[in-house]
C-alpha cells in the first residue's frame, strides 16, 4: 500500500505547480501561435480560391 508521507505530498504539490507554470508560459503561447498559423493558412487558401475563380471567369 502507498504510504502518504511528506515527500509524496511535496512531489504532488511540485507537479501541480509545474503544470500551472507550463500551462501559463508554454501551452497558451503555443496554442496562440498554432491558431494564428491556421488562420493565415485559411486566408491564403481563400485568397488562392478567389484568384482561381477570377482567372476562370
C-alpha positions in Angstrom: 0.0 0.0 0.0 1.2 3.5 -0.7 2.3 5.4 2.4 1.3 9.1 2.4 4.2 10.9 3.8 5.6 14.4 3.4 7.7 13.6 0.4 4.8 12.3 -1.6 2.7 15.4 -0.8 5.6 17.7 -1.7 6.0 15.9 -5.0 2.3 16.2 -5.8 2.5 19.9 -5.0 5.6 20.4 -7.2 3.8 18.6 -10.0 0.8 20.8 -9.7 3.0 23.9 -9.7 4.9 22.7 -12.7 1.7 22.0 -14.6 0.4 25.5 -13.8 3.7 27.2 -15.0 3.9 25.1 -18.2 0.2 25.9 -18.9 0.7 29.6 -18.5 4.1 30.1 -20.2 4.3 27.3 -22.7 0.9 25.8 -23.6 -1.1 29.0 -24.1 1.6 30.7 -26.3 2.0 27.6 -28.5 -1.8 27.3 -28.9 -1.9 31.0 -29.9 0.8 30.6 -32.5 -0.9 27.5 -33.9 -4.3 29.4 -34.1 -2.6 32.3 -35.9 -0.9 29.9 -38.3 -4.3 28.1 -39.0 -5.9 31.5 -39.7 -3.1 32.5 -42.0 -3.4 29.2 -44.0 -7.1 29.6 -44.2 -6.8 33.1 -45.5 -4.2 32.1 -48.0 -6.4 29.2 -49.3 -9.4 31.6 -49.6 -7.3 34.1 -51.5 -6.0 31.3 -53.8 -9.5 30.1 -54.5 -10.7 33.7 -55.3 -7.7 34.1 -57.6 -8.6 30.9 -59.5 -12.2 31.9 -59.8 -11.3 35.3 -61.3 -8.9 33.6 -63.7 -11.6 31.2 -64.9 -14.2 33.9 -65.4 
